[in-house]
Amino acid sequence: MTVRKLQQPRGWAFSCAVPIVKPLLLATTRRDWRGGERIPATGGFVLVLNHVSHVDPLLAAHLLYDHGRLPRYLAKSGLFRNRLLAFFLRAAGQIPVHRATTSAVGAYDAAVEAVRRGECVVVYPEGTITRDPDLWPMRGKTGAARIALATGCPVVPVGQWGAQELLAPYTKVPHLVPRKKVTMLVGDPVDLADLSGQHDEQGTRAVAVQRATDRIMAAITTLVEQVRGQQAPAERFDMRRGGTPADGHPQDRKDTA
C-alpha cells in the first residue's frame, strides 16, 4: 500500500532487505494504516510508538516505507556483536546504543545529527516491550524528548496494535496463519514548543525533558486507546518499581536512549 514514493536513496542494505522483508509482511499481516498523511514527507523528525512485540521495528519500517521514508533506529548494542549483522545495520543507518555506558551519549549525539540531516529517527520511548499485564504503554524514558528538544524537530506519535498476535511478547515462535491484522494510527505532532526554551536553561532542563516525555507518552496512549477501543489504566506501569513481562517471565531490562 504505497502512499508516497521514496524520495531518498535506499542504499544497498535497504535494497537487499525490502524485497525479502516486505513480501513476508504482506503474506502474514493485514495492514490498517491510519493517519499516514501526518508523517512528514521531508525533513527530520522523531517517530515514537508503543512497543508490544519484537516484530514492531519491521512493521514500523513497513509503515514508513509505504509513506516514502526510511527509518533510523536506536538499536541495542548486542545486535552489533555479530560482525556481519553489524555491517548490515550500519549500512542501513542504524544507531547502536550501549546501555549504561558513556557510549550511550554517542548514540544520542548520532540521533540528533541524523535528525538534523533530515532523517526519520524511530524511538520506542518505553525502552523495551511493555511489561504491563494488558500491554498498555508503560512509563516512558526521556530519549525521544531530549532529541526533540535539542533539534526542535516534530515528534510524531503512533499507536499500534496487532503485532503481538503475530509474535507474542517475549516469545520466539511467530503465529503466521491466519494473517494478523495490524493497525497503526498516526497522530498529530506532539506540541513541545513551550518547553524548548526551558530545555536550554540549566535549572529547568530535567523538568522540561520529563514534561516532554509525559506528553509524548500521553499522546501515544491516547492513540492506542482509539485503536483498541478501550481505556488505558489511570497510572502507567513503571519498571522502576519492579515487575515482569506480560507473560510473567523475568527478562533483562532493555533500555534505549
Helices and strands as residue ranges (DSSP letters): H 11-28, E 29-34, G 36-38, E 45-49, H 56-66, E 71-76, G 77-80, H 83-91, E 95-97, H 103-116, E 120-123, H 143-151, E 155-161, H 163-166, E 180-186, H 193-199, G 202-204, H 205-228, G 239-241
